[in-house]
């Protein structure tokens, strides 16, 4: 029998350049900071998790720096000396010591799942119940880009990876100008691809109800979090009045949040980020609530690197409720990888990797190169 005792937990911050600047509603990233968490057993088996937030602490209040401090000082001591098959109890004990900080907890949750599965010689998806699919559709997010650059990038992504769905960011500029830019884009490419928007909760009710109908008429087929996370009533109004599905993202950071969305009938789709939910176990609970209420689930991203994306992919492919595709493109946005093999993207999909654990091995030369000094 393998020795499942956790011998040590280590963290390091990586700064990985992006292939191009990626614009959010409030900031633009040129590199992705990633907290790499390594959990090693007494047998020397190592598992890997990533602490990643989309664009910095503006999204959920955490950063790689805060995650590292919380894990090193508070969470690692809870894990060390415990067994990987006590994962549920370890996560329970996290809650006794640290409130919230779900991105930090997710990194630890995923590293423990990876180490546990590697110790048993099985893929992580088997710990989650086994695969219901072997690949999943991937939407490519363009961020905030000028019209001509957006058209060029869409054409490039179709040619390179066969993407058929594209998401554009809004919320950072004048709503009227932003809307016209995207209406013009839809006129150019809307007949050959699916288009959706993400406003990152930056519009108020009046702005959303004024401009979203124009985007609906232009052919956009999904509106992600137009208004603030707590404003379930407006999300419901948009869902009922505009005629395009609304996806709740910032509104759903826990199973309890998902239940609120269900109770308020605030959205038709729930964005499931294993990062913002605190890891794989909490993601499973959240998906179950959405599924029971008849909502679709989308495999969302915080722009994780290869290990974090692989974890979300194992979850999405082991969870039938994830029926609205995914946005698990994070590694494609990185200028370089830091694993010895890459996830496979083709025909608009990403495929589950083979092998034990997450199915990826670290490239330590690259990891050391990207490690923040």
C-alpha positions as CSV (number, residue, x, y, z in Angstrom):
1,X,0.0,0.0,0.0
2,X,1.3,3.5,-0.8
3,X,2.2,5.8,2.1
4,X,-0.3,8.6,1.9
5,X,1.2,10.7,4.7
6,X,1.9,14.3,3.7
7,X,5.5,15.0,4.4
8,X,5.7,18.6,3.3
9,X,3.9,21.4,1.5
10,X,5.9,24.0,-0.6
11,X,4.8,27.1,-2.4
12,X,6.5,29.4,-5.0
13,X,5.3,32.3,-7.1
14,X,5.7,32.1,-10.9
15,X,5.4,35.0,-13.2
16,X,4.6,33.7,-16.7
17,X,4.4,36.1,-19.7
18,X,1.2,36.1,-21.8
19,X,1.2,35.9,-25.6
20,X,-0.5,39.4,-25.6
21,X,-2.0,41.7,-23.1
22,X,-5.3,40.5,-21.8
23,X,-7.8,43.1,-20.8
24,X,-10.4,42.7,-18.0
25,X,-13.1,45.2,-17.0
26,X,-10.7,46.9,-14.6
27,X,-7.2,46.0,-15.5
28,X,-4.9,44.6,-18.2
29,X,-2.5,41.7,-17.6
30,X,0.7,41.2,-19.5
31,X,1.9,38.2,-17.4
32,X,0.1,35.7,-15.2
33,X,1.2,35.4,-11.6
34,X,0.7,31.8,-10.5
35,X,1.2,30.3,-7.0
36,X,2.5,26.7,-7.5
37,X,1.7,24.5,-4.5
38,X,3.6,21.1,-4.2
39,X,2.4,18.5,-1.8
40,X,4.9,15.6,-1.2
41,X,4.2,12.3,0.5
42,X,6.6,10.3,2.7
43,X,7.0,8.0,-0.4
44,X,8.3,11.0,-2.4
45,X,5.2,11.3,-4.6
46,X,4.4,14.9,-5.4
47,X,1.1,16.6,-6.4
48,X,0.7,20.0,-7.9
49,X,-2.0,22.7,-7.5
50,X,-2.1,26.3,-8.6
51,X,-3.4,29.4,-6.9
52,X,-4.5,31.8,-9.6
53,X,-6.8,34.8,-9.7
54,X,-8.1,36.4,-13.0
55,X,-6.1,39.6,-13.4
56,X,-5.2,40.2,-9.7
57,X,-6.9,40.9,-6.4
58,X,-9.6,43.2,-7.9
59,X,-11.7,40.0,-8.7
60,X,-12.0,38.2,-5.4
61,X,-9.6,40.0,-3.0
62,X,-6.8,37.5,-3.1
63,X,-3.5,37.6,-4.9
64,X,-0.6,35.2,-5.2
65,X,1.2,37.0,-2.4
66,X,-1.7,36.7,0.0
67,X,-2.3,33.0,-1.0
68,X,1.4,32.2,-0.3
69,X,1.3,33.8,3.1
70,X,-2.0,32.0,4.1
71,X,-0.8,28.6,2.9
72,X,2.7,28.8,4.4
73,X,1.5,30.1,7.8
74,X,-1.9,28.5,8.3
75,X,-2.9,25.8,5.8
76,X,0.4,23.9,5.3
77,X,0.6,23.0,9.1
78,X,-2.9,21.5,8.9
79,X,-1.9,19.3,5.9
80,X,1.5,18.2,7.0
81,X,1.5,15.0,9.0
82,X,-2.0,14.1,7.8
83,X,-3.0,11.4,5.2
84,X,-4.2,12.3,1.7
85,X,-7.3,10.1,2.2
86,X,-8.3,12.4,5.1
87,X,-8.7,15.1,2.5
88,X,-12.3,15.8,3.6
89,X,-11.3,16.3,7.2
90,X,-8.3,18.5,6.2
91,X,-10.6,20.8,4.2
92,X,-13.0,20.9,7.1
93,X,-10.1,22.0,9.4
94,X,-9.1,24.7,6.9
95,X,-12.4,26.3,7.7
96,X,-11.7,26.4,11.4
97,X,-8.6,28.4,10.9
98,X,-9.1,30.5,7.7
99,X,-12.3,32.2,6.5
100,X,-12.9,32.6,2.8
101,X,-9.6,32.6,0.9
102,X,-11.1,30.1,-1.5
103,X,-8.4,30.5,-4.2
104,X,-5.7,29.5,-1.7
105,X,-7.7,26.6,-0.5
106,X,-8.4,25.5,-4.0
107,X,-4.6,25.3,-4.7
108,X,-4.2,23.0,-1.7
109,X,-7.3,20.9,-2.5
110,X,-6.0,20.3,-6.1
111,X,-2.4,19.5,-5.0
112,X,-3.7,16.9,-2.5
113,X,-6.0,15.3,-5.2
114,X,-3.1,15.1,-7.6
115,X,-0.7,13.6,-5.0
116,X,-3.4,11.1,-3.9
117,X,-4.3,10.0,-7.4
118,X,-0.6,9.7,-8.3
119,X,0.0,7.6,-5.2
120,X,-2.8,5.2,-6.3
121,X,-1.6,5.2,-9.9
122,X,-5.0,6.6,-11.2
123,X,-6.1,9.8,-12.9
124,X,-7.8,12.5,-10.7
125,X,-11.1,12.0,-12.6
126,X,-11.3,8.6,-11.0
127,X,-11.3,10.1,-7.6
128,X,-14.2,12.3,-8.8
129,X,-16.3,9.3,-10.0
130,X,-14.8,8.7,-13.4
131,X,-15.2,10.4,-16.8
132,X,-18.5,11.1,-18.4
133,X,-16.7,12.7,-21.4
134,X,-13.1,12.7,-22.7
135,X,-13.0,16.2,-24.1
136,X,-15.0,19.5,-23.9
137,X,-15.6,22.5,-26.0
138,X,-13.4,25.5,-25.3
139,X,-14.5,29.2,-25.7
140,X,-11.6,31.6,-26.4
141,X,-11.6,34.9,-24.5
142,X,-10.3,37.9,-26.4
143,X,-10.3,40.3,-23.5
144,X,-10.8,44.0,-24.5
145,X,-9.5,44.5,-28.0
146,X,-10.0,47.0,-30.8
147,X,-12.2,45.7,-33.7
148,X,-9.5,44.8,-36.2
149,X,-7.3,43.1,-33.7
150,X,-10.3,41.1,-32.4
151,X,-11.2,40.0,-36.0
152,X,-7.6,39.0,-36.7
153,X,-7.4,37.0,-33.4
154,X,-10.7,35.2,-34.1
155,X,-9.5,34.1,-37.6
156,X,-6.1,33.0,-36.1
157,X,-7.8,30.9,-33.3
158,X,-10.1,29.3,-35.8
159,X,-7.2,28.3,-38.0
160,X,-4.9,27.1,-35.2
161,X,-7.3,25.4,-32.8
162,X,-10.7,25.3,-34.4
163,X,-12.4,27.4,-31.8
164,X,-16.1,28.1,-32.6
165,X,-17.0,30.2,-29.6
166,X,-15.5,33.6,-28.5
167,X,-16.0,35.8,-25.5
168,X,-15.3,39.5,-25.3
169,X,-14.8,41.6,-22.2
170,X,-16.7,44.8,-21.5
171,X,-17.1,47.2,-18.6
172,X,-13.9,49.1,-18.7
173,X,-14.9,51.8,-21.1
174,X,-17.9,53.9,-22.2
175,X,-20.9,51.4,-22.5
176,X,-22.1,53.0,-25.8
177,X,-18.7,52.9,-27.4
178,X,-18.1,49.3,-26.2
179,X,-21.5,48.2,-27.4
180,X,-21.0,49.7,-30.9
181,X,-17.6,48.0,-31.1
182,X,-19.1,44.6,-30.4
183,X,-22.1,45.2,-32.7
184,X,-19.6,45.9,-35.5
185,X,-17.6,42.8,-34.6
186,X,-20.8,40.6,-34.8
187,X,-21.6,42.0,-38.2
188,X,-18.1,40.9,-39.4
189,X,-17.9,37.4,-37.8
190,X,-21.2,36.6,-36.2
191,X,-22.3,34.2,-38.9
192,X,-19.4,31.8,-38.5
193,X,-18.9,31.8,-34.7
194,X,-20.7,32.0,-31.4
195,X,-20.2,35.3,-29.6
196,X,-20.7,36.1,-25.9
197,X,-19.7,38.9,-23.5
198,X,-18.4,39.2,-20.0
199,X,-19.0,42.5,-18.1
200,X,-17.4,41.4,-14.8
201,X,-20.3,42.8,-12.8
202,X,-19.5,46.4,-13.8
203,X,-22.8,47.7,-15.2
204,X,-25.8,49.0,-13.2
205,X,-29.4,48.0,-13.9
206,X,-30.1,51.0,-16.2
207,X,-27.0,50.5,-18.3
208,X,-27.5,46.8,-18.6
209,X,-31.2,47.1,-19.7
210,X,-30.3,49.8,-22.2
211,X,-27.4,48.2,-24.0
212,X,-27.9,44.4,-23.7
213,X,-30.9,44.4,-26.0
214,X,-28.7,45.9,-28.7
215,X,-26.2,43.1,-28.2
216,X,-29.0,40.5,-28.3
217,X,-30.2,41.9,-31.6
218,X,-26.6,41.7,-32.9
219,X,-26.5,38.0,-32.2
220,X,-24.6,37.6,-29.0
221,X,-25.8,34.4,-27.3
222,X,-24.6,34.6,-23.7
223,X,-24.3,37.5,-21.2
224,X,-21.9,36.8,-18.3
225,X,-22.4,38.7,-15.1
226,X,-23.6,42.0,-16.4
227,X,-24.4,43.5,-13.0
228,X,-23.0,43.2,-9.4
229,X,-22.7,39.8,-7.7
230,X,-25.3,40.6,-4.9
231,X,-27.9,42.0,-7.3
232,X,-29.9,38.8,-8.0
233,X,-33.1,40.8,-8.7
234,X,-31.5,42.6,-11.7
235,X,-29.9,39.4,-13.0
236,X,-33.4,37.9,-12.9
237,X,-34.9,40.9,-14.7
238,X,-32.3,40.7,-17.5
239,X,-32.8,36.9,-17.8
240,X,-36.6,37.4,-18.2
241,X,-36.6,40.6,-20.4
242,X,-33.6,40.4,-22.8
243,X,-34.1,36.9,-24.2
244,X,-30.4,35.8,-24.0
245,X,-29.1,33.4,-21.3
246,X,-27.4,35.1,-18.4
247,X,-24.4,33.3,-16.8
248,X,-23.7,34.0,-13.1
249,X,-19.9,34.1,-12.3
250,X,-19.1,36.6,-9.5
251,X,-22.5,35.7,-8.0
252,X,-21.5,32.1,-7.4
253,X,-18.4,31.6,-5.2
254,X,-19.8,28.8,-3.0
255,X,-22.6,26.2,-3.0
256,X,-24.7,28.6,-0.9
257,X,-24.3,31.2,-3.6
258,X,-25.5,28.8,-6.2
259,X,-28.6,28.1,-4.1
260,X,-29.3,31.9,-3.9
261,X,-29.1,32.1,-7.7
262,X,-31.6,29.2,-7.9
263,X,-34.0,30.7,-5.4
264,X,-34.0,34.1,-7.2
265,X,-34.1,32.5,-10.7
266,X,-31.3,34.9,-11.5
267,X,-29.5,33.0,-14.3
268,X,-29.8,30.1,-16.7
269,X,-26.0,29.2,-16.6
270,X,-23.5,29.0,-13.7
271,X,-19.8,29.5,-14.2
272,X,-17.9,26.9,-12.2
273,X,-14.3,27.9,-11.5
274,X,-12.6,25.3,-9.3
275,X,-10.4,28.2,-8.1
276,X,-13.1,30.6,-6.8
277,X,-15.1,27.8,-5.3
278,X,-12.3,26.5,-3.1
279,X,-11.3,23.3,-5.1
280,X,-12.7,20.2,-6.5
281,X,-14.9,19.1,-3.6
282,X,-16.8,22.4,-3.3
283,X,-17.1,22.5,-7.1
284,X,-18.9,19.1,-7.1
285,X,-21.3,20.4,-4.5
286,X,-22.0,23.6,-6.5
287,X,-22.6,21.7,-9.7
288,X,-25.0,19.4,-7.9
289,X,-27.2,22.3,-6.7
290,X,-27.2,23.8,-10.2
291,X,-28.0,20.5,-11.9
292,X,-30.9,19.8,-9.5
293,X,-32.4,23.1,-10.3
294,X,-32.1,22.5,-14.1
295,X,-29.4,25.1,-14.6
296,X,-26.5,24.5,-17.1
297,X,-22.9,24.7,-15.8
298,X,-19.9,26.1,-17.7
299,X,-16.3,25.0,-17.0
300,X,-14.9,28.5,-16.4
301,X,-11.3,29.7,-15.9
302,X,-9.3,32.0,-13.8
303,X,-6.5,31.8,-16.4
304,X,-4.8,29.0,-14.6
305,X,-1.6,27.5,-15.9
306,X,-1.3,23.8,-17.0
307,X,-1.8,22.2,-13.7
308,X,-4.8,24.3,-12.6
309,X,-6.4,23.9,-16.1
310,X,-5.9,20.1,-16.0
311,X,-7.6,20.0,-12.6
312,X,-10.6,22.0,-14.0
313,X,-10.6,19.7,-17.0
314,X,-10.7,16.5,-14.9
315,X,-13.6,18.1,-13.0
316,X,-15.5,19.2,-16.1
317,X,-15.1,15.8,-17.7
318,X,-16.2,13.9,-14.6
319,X,-19.2,16.1,-14.0
320,X,-22.3,15.6,-16.2
321,X,-23.7,18.9,-15.1
322,X,-21.0,20.8,-16.9
323,X,-23.1,20.8,-20.1
324,X,-22.4,24.3,-21.4
325,X,-18.9,23.9,-22.6
326,X,-15.8,25.4,-21.0
327,X,-13.3,28.3,-21.2
328,X,-10.3,26.2,-20.2
329,X,-7.9,27.9,-22.5
330,X,-5.4,29.3,-19.9
331,X,-2.3,27.5,-21.1
332,X,-2.8,28.8,-24.6
333,X,-2.6,32.4,-23.3
334,X,0.8,31.7,-21.8
335,X,3.9,32.5,-23.9
336,X,5.6,29.4,-22.5
337,X,4.6,26.3,-20.6
338,X,6.3,24.7,-17.6
339,X,5.2,21.1,-18.0
340,X,7.0,18.4,-20.1
341,X,3.9,17.8,-22.2
342,X,1.0,20.1,-23.1
343,X,-2.7,19.7,-22.9
344,X,-4.1,18.9,-26.4
345,X,-6.3,21.6,-28.1
346,X,-7.9,20.8,-31.4
347,X,-11.2,21.1,-33.3
348,X,-12.4,23.6,-30.7
349,X,-12.0,21.2,-27.8
350,X,-9.4,20.2,-25.1
351,X,-8.8,16.6,-24.4
352,X,-8.3,14.9,-21.0
353,X,-4.7,13.9,-20.5
354,X,-3.7,10.3,-19.8
355,X,-1.6,9.1,-16.9
356,X,-1.8,9.3,-13.1
357,X,-2.9,12.3,-11.2
358,X,-3.5,15.4,-13.4
359,X,-1.6,13.7,-16.2
360,X,1.1,16.4,-16.5
361,X,4.7,16.4,-15.3
362,X,6.6,19.6,-14.2
363,X,9.5,21.0,-16.2
364,X,11.7,22.2,-13.4
365,X,14.0,24.2,-15.6
366,X,11.1,26.3,-16.8
367,X,9.6,26.5,-13.3
368,X,12.9,27.7,-11.8
369,X,13.1,30.2,-14.7
370,X,9.7,31.7,-14.0
371,X,10.0,31.6,-10.2
372,X,9.9,35.1,-8.7
373,X,13.1,35.9,-7.0
